[in-house]
Amino acid sequence: MAANEIQNDPKHPTITAISAKDGASTIECWELSAPFVVSSQAGVTGAAFAQLGKTGNLSYAILPAKYDGGLHNAPQVQYVAFTSGEAVISVPGSDQKAYTKGGRDGLIFVADTASVSVKGHLTQYPSDQETTALQIPTADGMIPPHTVLHQGPCPQHEVGHQHD
């Protein structure tokens, strides 16, 4: 195997998800059903890719340093890819928190819209720097096929990685 190729057999990506059950937001670790596949496309040969589904209108957000997003519902079912900074997400009635740093491990999924969660979740951005994020709604509000691995966020070493 060439030095620039992935070292493990591709599996399935994992992602921290803010979902809802019985009208309350929850934090869960999901394994997405879409497998990683190894690319043979020029320029990315040997890299792992997973198809995350059809998406809607993408937006780019710049959040001020030390910003408190308050208690809110997801505006739509969406992936959020933090590209810089950090976010701390918590849900009412739970001690669980999801800590997300921008970059490689910065992808989360949020689906606790007002139609399924009464209170939503709290997001705080504690960094001394701005936090930037891509908001990527799914087409028609579709939740990707997945398996819940456990309650609570995915451990940082597991987020976005290939799960065995």
Accessible surface in RSA format (square Angstrom, percent):
REM  Atomic radii and reference values for relative SASA: ProtOr
REM  Chains: A
REM  Algorithm: Lee & Richards
REM  Probe-radius: 1.40
REM  Slices: 20
REM RES _ NUM      All-atoms   Total-Side   Main-Chain    Non-polar    All polar
REM                ABS   REL    ABS   REL    ABS   REL    ABS   REL    ABS   REL
RES MET A   1   161.19  83.5  74.37  49.2  86.83 206.7  85.02  72.3  76.17 100.9
RES ALA A   2    52.83  48.6  36.06  55.7  16.76  38.1  47.77  67.3   5.06  13.4
RES ALA A   3   105.70  97.2  69.83 107.8  35.87  81.6  78.50 110.5  27.20  72.1
RES ASN A   4   126.34  87.1  93.91  90.7  32.43  78.1  45.15 108.7  81.18  78.5
RES GLU A   5    56.28  32.3  50.92  38.5   5.36  12.8   4.58   8.9  51.70  42.2
RES ILE A   6    39.16  22.3  32.56  24.3   6.60  15.9  39.00  28.1   0.16   0.4
RES GLN A   7   130.38  72.9 103.41  75.6  26.96  64.2  56.90 121.1  73.48  55.7
RES ASN A   8   103.21  71.2  94.72  91.5   8.49  20.4  19.28  46.4  83.92  81.1
RES ASP A   9   106.27  74.4  97.98  97.5   8.28  19.6  17.32  40.8  88.95  88.7
RES PRO A  10    37.66  27.5  21.49  19.6  16.17  58.8  21.49  17.7  16.17 100.5
RES LYS A  11    76.42  37.3  73.65  45.2   2.76   6.6  36.37  32.7  40.04  42.7
RES HIS A  12    55.85  30.5  55.85  38.8   0.00   0.0  28.36  29.2  27.49  32.0
RES PRO A  13     9.94   7.2   9.94   9.1   0.00   0.0   9.94   8.2   0.00   0.0
RES THR A  14     1.41   1.0   0.00   0.0   1.41   3.4   0.00   0.0   1.41   2.1
RES ILE A  15     2.10   1.2   2.10   1.6   0.00   0.0   2.10   1.5   0.00   0.0
RES THR A  16     5.35   3.8   5.35   5.4   0.00   0.0   2.36   3.2   2.99   4.5
RES ALA A  17     0.02   0.0   0.02   0.0   0.00   0.0   0.02   0.0   0.00   0.0
RES ILE A  18     0.13   0.1   0.03   0.0   0.10   0.2   0.03   0.0   0.10   0.3
RES SER A  19    16.43  13.9  16.43  21.9   0.00   0.0   0.48   1.0  15.94  22.3
RES ALA A  20    27.53  25.3   1.29   2.0  26.24  59.7   1.48   2.1  26.05  69.0
RES LYS A  21   139.44  68.0 129.72  79.6   9.72  23.1  78.92  71.0  60.52  64.5
RES ASP A  22   141.50  99.1  93.55  93.1  47.95 113.4  45.41 106.9  96.08  95.8
RES GLY A  23    29.66  36.6   0.00   N/A  29.66  36.6  18.53  50.9  11.13  24.9
RES ALA A  24    51.89  47.7  48.24  74.4   3.65   8.3  51.89  73.1   0.00   0.0
RES SER A  25     8.47   7.2   0.00   0.0   8.47  19.5   0.00   0.0   8.47  11.9
RES THR A  26    25.79  18.3  23.80  24.1   1.99   4.8  25.48  34.2   0.31   0.5
RES ILE A  27     0.63   0.4   0.00   0.0   0.63   1.5   0.00   0.0   0.63   1.7
RES GLU A  28    17.56  10.1  17.56  13.3   0.00   0.0   0.00   0.0  17.56  14.3
RES CYS A  29     0.00   0.0   0.00   0.0   0.00   0.0   0.00   0.0   0.00   0.0
RES TRP A  30     2.84   1.1   2.84   1.4   0.00   0.0   2.84   1.5   0.00   0.0
RES GLU A  31    35.07  20.1  34.18  25.9   0.89   2.1   0.26   0.5  34.82  28.4
RES LEU A  32     4.24   2.4   4.11   2.9   0.13   0.3   4.11   2.9   0.13   0.4
RES SER A  33    53.69  45.4  39.47  52.7  14.23  32.8  29.80  63.5  23.89  33.5
RES ALA A  34    31.08  28.6  22.55  34.8   8.53  19.4  28.38  40.0   2.70   7.2
RES PRO A  35    69.31  50.5  66.27  60.4   3.04  11.0  66.27  54.7   3.04  18.9
RES PHE A  36    30.61  15.3  23.90  14.8   6.71  17.4  23.90  14.5   6.71  19.2
RES VAL A  37    83.92  55.2  80.46  72.8   3.45   8.3  83.92  72.9   0.00   0.0
RES VAL A  38    75.78  49.9  49.47  44.8  26.31  63.4  49.47  43.0  26.31  71.3
RES SER A  39    17.94  15.2   8.17  10.9   9.77  22.5  11.84  25.2   6.10   8.5
RES SER A  40   103.72  87.6  79.74 106.4  23.98  55.2  42.46  90.4  61.26  85.8
RES GLN A  41   126.93  71.0 116.41  85.1  10.52  25.1  39.48  84.0  87.45  66.3
RES ALA A  42    92.63  85.2  69.39 107.1  23.24  52.9  75.52 106.4  17.11  45.3
RES GLY A  43    82.04 101.2   0.00   N/A  82.04 101.2  43.45 119.2  38.59  86.4
RES VAL A  44    53.93  35.5  47.64  43.1   6.28  15.1  53.93  46.9   0.00   0.0
RES THR A  45    76.36  54.3  64.40  65.3  11.95  28.5  55.39  74.4  20.97  31.7
RES GLY A  46     2.87   3.5   0.00   N/A   2.87   3.5   2.64   7.2   0.23   0.5
RES ALA A  47    34.97  32.1  31.31  48.3   3.65   8.3  34.50  48.6   0.46   1.2
RES ALA A  48    27.51  25.3   5.84   9.0  21.66  49.3   5.84   8.2  21.66  57.4
RES PHE A  49    89.93  45.0  86.85  53.8   3.08   8.0  89.93  54.5   0.00   0.0
RES ALA A  50    23.36  21.5   3.32   5.1  20.05  45.6   3.58   5.0  19.78  52.4
RES GLN A  51   144.60  80.9 136.96 100.1   7.63  18.2  57.66 122.7  86.94  65.9
RES LEU A  52    59.26  33.0  46.56  33.3  12.70  31.9  50.58  35.5   8.69  23.4
RES GLY A  53    56.66  69.9   0.00   N/A  56.66  69.9  38.41 105.4  18.25  40.9
RES LYS A  54   174.05  84.9 159.10  97.6  14.95  35.6 108.28  97.5  65.76  70.1
RES THR A  55    68.02  48.4  41.88  42.5  26.14  62.3  13.56  18.2  54.46  82.3
RES GLY A  56    38.05  46.9   0.00   N/A  38.05  46.9  25.76  70.7  12.29  27.5
RES ASN A  57   135.01  93.1 116.75 112.8  18.26  44.0  38.08  91.7  96.93  93.7
RES LEU A  58    98.32  54.8  77.46  55.4  20.86  52.4  77.46  54.4  20.86  56.1
RES SER A  59    51.28  43.3  44.80  59.8   6.48  14.9  44.73  95.3   6.55   9.2
RES TYR A  60   133.07  62.1 103.06  58.6  30.01  78.1  76.12  57.2  56.95  70.2
RES ALA A  61    24.05  22.1  18.62  28.7   5.43  12.4  24.05  33.9   0.00   0.0
RES ILE A  62   100.13  57.0  72.31  53.9  27.82  67.1  72.31  52.1  27.82  75.5
RES LEU A  63    31.03  17.3  31.03  22.2   0.00   0.0  31.03  21.8   0.00   0.0
RES PRO A  64    75.18  54.8  70.51  64.3   4.66  17.0  74.71  61.7   0.47   2.9
RES ALA A  65    42.44  39.0  25.61  39.5  16.83  38.3  25.99  36.6  16.44  43.6
RES LYS A  66   135.26  66.0 109.15  67.0  26.11  62.2  82.79  74.5  52.46  55.9
RES TYR A  67    92.30  43.1  85.92  48.9   6.38  16.6  47.08  35.4  45.22  55.7
RES ASP A  68    83.20  58.3  64.12  63.8  19.07  45.1  31.21  73.5  51.98  51.8
RES GLY A  69    27.63  34.1   0.00   N/A  27.63  34.1   8.13  22.3  19.50  43.7
RES GLY A  70    25.64  31.6   0.00   N/A  25.64  31.6  25.64  70.4   0.00   0.0
RES LEU A  71    98.15  54.7  66.13  47.3  32.02  80.5  66.16  46.5  31.99  86.1
RES HIS A  72    64.72  35.4  57.22  39.8   7.49  19.2  49.69  51.2  15.03  17.5
RES ASN A  73    36.95  25.5  25.37  24.5  11.58  27.9   8.39  20.2  28.56  27.6
RES ALA A  74     4.12   3.8   0.00   0.0   4.12   9.4   0.86   1.2   3.27   8.7
RES PRO A  75    96.91  70.6  57.07  52.0  39.84 144.8  68.86  56.9  28.05 174.3
RES GLN A  76    74.42  41.6  70.56  51.6   3.86   9.2  24.21  51.5  50.21  38.1
RES VAL A  77    18.79  12.4  16.67  15.1   2.12   5.1  16.67  14.5   2.12   5.8
RES GLN A  78     3.49   2.0   3.49   2.6   0.00   0.0   0.00   0.0   3.49   2.6
RES TYR A  79     3.12   1.5   3.12   1.8   0.00   0.0   3.05   2.3   0.07   0.1
RES VAL A  80    12.77   8.4  12.77  11.6   0.00   0.0  12.77  11.1   0.00   0.0
RES ALA A  81    20.25  18.6  20.24  31.2   0.02   0.0  20.25  28.5   0.00   0.0
RES PHE A  82     7.59   3.8   5.53   3.4   2.06   5.4   5.53   3.4   2.06   5.9
RES THR A  83    67.75  48.2  45.65  46.3  22.09  52.7  44.87  60.3  22.87  34.6
RES SER A  84    44.34  37.5  39.36  52.5   4.98  11.5  40.35  85.9   3.99   5.6
RES GLY A  85    23.81  29.4   0.00   N/A  23.81  29.4   7.76  21.3  16.05  35.9
RES GLU A  86    45.48  26.1  45.48  34.4   0.00   0.0   2.85   5.5  42.63  34.8
RES ALA A  87     0.42   0.4   0.00   0.0   0.42   0.9   0.00   0.0   0.42   1.1
RES VAL A  88    17.80  11.7  16.45  14.9   1.35   3.3  16.45  14.3   1.35   3.7
RES ILE A  89     2.30   1.3   2.30   1.7   0.00   0.0   2.30   1.7   0.00   0.0
RES SER A  90    18.01  15.2  17.99  24.0   0.02   0.0   7.54  16.1  10.46  14.7
RES VAL A  91     7.87   5.2   3.17   2.9   4.69  11.3   4.64   4.0   3.22   8.7
RES PRO A  92    51.53  37.6  25.96  23.7  25.57  93.0  38.46  31.8  13.07  81.3
RES GLY A  93    93.50 115.3   0.00   N/A  93.50 115.3  45.33 124.4  48.16 107.9
RES SER A  94    46.13  39.0  21.07  28.1  25.06  57.7  23.12  49.2  23.01  32.2
RES ASP A  95   146.65 102.7 119.45 118.9  27.20  64.3  42.54 100.1 104.11 103.8
RES GLN A  96    66.41  37.1  59.56  43.5   6.86  16.3  29.85  63.5  36.57  27.7
RES LYS A  97    93.75  45.7  83.66  51.3  10.09  24.0  35.34  31.8  58.41  62.2
RES ALA A  98     1.27   1.2   1.25   1.9   0.03   0.1   1.27   1.8   0.00   0.0
RES TYR A  99   137.46  64.2 125.29  71.3  12.17  31.7  96.52  72.5  40.94  50.5
RES THR A 100     6.75   4.8   5.15   5.2   1.60   3.8   1.93   2.6   4.82   7.3
RES LYS A 101   128.39  62.6 127.87  78.5   0.53   1.3  91.48  82.3  36.91  39.3
RES GLY A 102    24.17  29.8   0.00   N/A  24.17  29.8   0.17   0.5  24.00  53.8
RES GLY A 103    38.15  47.0   0.00   N/A  38.15  47.0  27.84  76.4  10.31  23.1
RES ARG A 104   174.18  73.1 135.09  68.9  39.09  93.1  85.29 116.6  88.90  53.9
RES ASP A 105    32.30  22.6  27.78  27.7   4.52  10.7   3.93   9.3  28.37  28.3
RES GLY A 106     0.34   0.4   0.00   N/A   0.34   0.4   0.34   0.9   0.00   0.0
RES LEU A 107    47.86  26.7  46.23  33.1   1.63   4.1  46.23  32.5   1.63   4.4
RES ILE A 108     4.32   2.5   4.32   3.2   0.00   0.0   4.32   3.1   0.00   0.0
RES PHE A 109     0.07   0.0   0.07   0.0   0.00   0.0   0.07   0.0   0.00   0.0
RES VAL A 110     6.26   4.1   6.26   5.7   0.00   0.0   6.26   5.4   0.00   0.0
RES ALA A 111     4.78   4.4   0.72   1.1   4.06   9.2   0.72   1.0   4.06  10.8
RES ASP A 112     0.00   0.0   0.00   0.0   0.00   0.0   0.00   0.0   0.00   0.0
RES THR A 113    22.99  16.4  22.99  23.3   0.00   0.0  17.70  23.8   5.29   8.0
RES ALA A 114    79.85  73.4  57.44  88.6  22.40  51.0  57.74  81.3  22.11  58.6
RES SER A 115   103.74  87.7  60.07  80.2  43.67 100.6  57.21 121.8  46.53  65.2
RES VAL A 116    72.43  47.7  60.12  54.4  12.31  29.7  68.99  59.9   3.44   9.3
RES SER A 117     2.26   1.9   0.00   0.0   2.26   5.2   0.45   1.0   1.81   2.5
RES VAL A 118   126.57  83.3  98.55  89.2  28.03  67.5 105.05  91.3  21.52  58.4
RES LYS A 119   125.46  61.2 115.60  70.9   9.86  23.5  67.69  60.9  57.77  61.5
RES GLY A 120     0.39   0.5   0.00   N/A   0.39   0.5   0.00   0.0   0.39   0.9
RES HIS A 121     6.87   3.8   6.87   4.8   0.00   0.0   0.88   0.9   5.99   7.0
RES LEU A 122    51.19  28.5  51.00  36.5   0.20   0.5  51.00  35.8   0.20   0.5
RES THR A 123     3.97   2.8   3.97   4.0   0.00   0.0   2.55   3.4   1.42   2.1
RES GLN A 124    67.96  38.0  67.96  49.7   0.00   0.0  10.78  22.9  57.18  43.4
RES TYR A 125    22.76  10.6  21.98  12.5   0.78   2.0   1.46   1.1  21.30  26.3
RES PRO A 126    54.40  39.6  42.00  38.3  12.40  45.1  48.57  40.1   5.82  36.2
RES SER A 127    14.22  12.0  10.83  14.4   3.40   7.8   4.47   9.5   9.76  13.7
RES ASP A 128   108.45  76.0  83.65  83.3  24.81  58.7  29.51  69.5  78.94  78.7
RES GLN A 129   128.48  71.8 124.39  90.9   4.09   9.7  40.26  85.7  88.22  66.9
RES GLU A 130    99.18  56.9  91.42  69.2   7.76  18.5  25.31  49.0  73.87  60.3
RES THR A 131     0.34   0.2   0.34   0.3   0.00   0.0   0.00   0.0   0.34   0.5
RES THR A 132    16.60  11.8  16.60  16.8   0.00   0.0  13.40  18.0   3.19   4.8
RES ALA A 133     2.38   2.2   2.38   3.7   0.00   0.0   2.38   3.4   0.00   0.0
RES LEU A 134    52.67  29.3  52.67  37.7   0.00   0.0  52.67  37.0   0.00   0.0
RES GLN A 135    56.45  31.6  56.45  41.3   0.00   0.0   1.25   2.7  55.20  41.9
RES ILE A 136    34.49  19.6  34.49  25.7   0.00   0.0  34.49  24.8   0.00   0.0
RES PRO A 137    15.02  10.9  15.02  13.7   0.00   0.0  15.02  12.4   0.00   0.0
RES THR A 138    12.60   9.0   5.76   5.8   6.84  16.3   5.76   7.7   6.84  10.3
RES ALA A 139    27.70  25.5  23.15  35.7   4.55  10.3  27.47  38.7   0.23   0.6
RES ASP A 140   141.95  99.4  97.99  97.5  43.96 104.0  35.38  83.3 106.57 106.3
RES GLY A 141    38.85  47.9   0.00   N/A  38.85  47.9  19.47  53.4  19.38  43.4
RES MET A 142   124.32  64.4 122.11  80.8   2.20   5.2  94.91  80.7  29.41  39.0
RES ILE A 143    76.55  43.6  61.08  45.5  15.47  37.3  61.08  44.0  15.47  42.0
RES PRO A 144    15.46  11.3   9.10   8.3   6.36  23.1  14.70  12.1   0.76   4.7
RES PRO A 145   100.70  73.4  88.76  80.9  11.94  43.4 100.01  82.6   0.69   4.3
RES HIS A 146    60.19  32.9  33.01  22.9  27.18  69.5  20.40  21.0  39.79  46.3
RES THR A 147    77.52  55.1  73.08  74.1   4.44  10.6  47.68  64.0  29.84  45.1
RES VAL A 148    64.41  42.4  42.55  38.5  21.85  52.7  42.55  37.0  21.85  59.3
RES LEU A 149    55.47  30.9  26.06  18.6  29.42  73.9  28.43  20.0  27.04  72.8
RES HIS A 150    74.18  40.5  65.08  45.2   9.11  23.3  66.03  68.1   8.15   9.5
RES GLN A 151   102.81  57.5  86.26  63.0  16.55  39.4  53.77 114.5  49.04  37.2
RES GLY A 152     4.06   5.0   0.00   N/A   4.06   5.0   4.06  11.1   0.00   0.0
RES PRO A 153    40.97  29.9  34.67  31.6   6.29  22.9  34.67  28.6   6.29  39.1
RES CYS A 154     6.19   4.7   0.00   0.0   6.19  14.6   0.00   0.0   6.19   6.7
RES PRO A 155    52.20  38.0  40.10  36.6  12.11  44.0  52.20  43.1   0.00   0.0
RES GLN A 156    80.04  44.8  71.54  52.3   8.50  20.2  58.66 124.9  21.39  16.2
RES HIS A 157   139.41  76.2 121.61  84.5  17.80  45.5  95.08  98.0  44.33  51.6
RES GLU A 158    32.72  18.8  30.93  23.4   1.79   4.3  10.06  19.5  22.65  18.5
RES VAL A 159     8.33   5.5   8.33   7.5   0.00   0.0   8.33   7.2   0.00   0.0
RES GLY A 160    26.27  32.4   0.00   N/A  26.27  32.4  16.34  44.8   9.93  22.2
RES HIS A 161    59.70  32.6  57.12  39.7   2.58   6.6  39.71  40.9  19.99  23.3
RES GLN A 162    47.86  26.8  28.65  20.9  19.21  45.7   9.98  21.2  37.88  28.7
RES HIS A 163    49.98  27.3  43.96  30.6   6.01  15.4  29.85  30.8  20.12  23.4
RES ASP A 164   144.66 101.3  97.24  96.8  47.42 112.1  63.16 148.6  81.50  81.3
END  Absolute sums over single chains surface
CHAIN  1 A     8950.6       6856.2       2094.4       5150.3       3800.3
END  Absolute sums over all chains
TOTAL          8950.6       6856.2       2094.4       5150.3       3800.3
